[in-house]
């Protein structure tokens, strides 16, 4: 069951899912900016975001912490990747 903004895990999950979808739409908008290795980042963002968004009540503390640790580099890499590719 998906909820909208009931706590910080929901917001983090929604942010990850939206970043995965945005990165997935990149080949349609700017095909030159998309590379094959971005598919791994899209899948990681969608899976981690949907887990955080859907099952945040039943997650163990270790799983939550590992998903937090996955979120920071995924968002940072997405922003940096788009910024650097826009320069070329």
N, C-alpha and C positions, 0 to 999 in steps of 0.2 A: 504494500500500500504506500503510495507516494503522498507525502505531505509537503506543503509549501511554506518554508520558513518558520517551522515551529521551534527550531534550535540551531545552533551553529553548525552541527553536522549536516543538517538539511541544506543550509546555505552553501556550505563547502561542496557538497555533492552536486547541487544545482550548478555551481560555478564550474566544476570539472566537466559535467555533462555538456554544458554550453560551450566550453573551450574545445572539447572533442568534436562537437558538431561544427563549430566555426572552422576548425582546422580541417575537418572533412569536406567542407564546402570550398576550401581554398583552390582545389584543382579546377573548379568550374569558374571561379572568379579570376584568378591569376595562375594559369597553368605553369608558367615559368618558375613560380616560387615553390611549387610542390615537388618534393623528392620522395623516393620510395621508402626511406627510413621513417618518414613521418607517419606511416601507417601504424607502426608500433606505438608511437605516442598517442595516436587517436584511440587505438584499442585500450591502452592503459588508462587514459582519461575517462573513456566511457565505462569501462568495467569498475574502476575505483569510484567514480562518481555515482554510478547506479547503486553500488553496495552501500556507500555512505548515505545516499538519499533514501533508499528503501528500507534498509535493515538496521538503522542506527540504534534502536532500542536493544536489540539482541546481540550486539557486537561486544566481544571481549575487549578489555582495555588495551591489550597488546595489539589486537587487530586494528583498533582505532588509531593507536599511535603509529603503526606502520603505514596506514592510509594517509595520515597527516604527513609523514615523511615522504610519501610518494607524491603528494599534492604539491608541495613546495617546488621541487625540481621540474615537475610537469608544467606548471604554470610559468615558471621562470624560463624554461627552455622554449615554450611556445611564444612568449613575448619576444625573447631575444632572436629566435629564428625568423619571425616575421619582420622584425626591425632590421636585421642584417640583410635579409633577402630583398627588402624594399630598397636598400642602398644600391644594389647592383643594377 
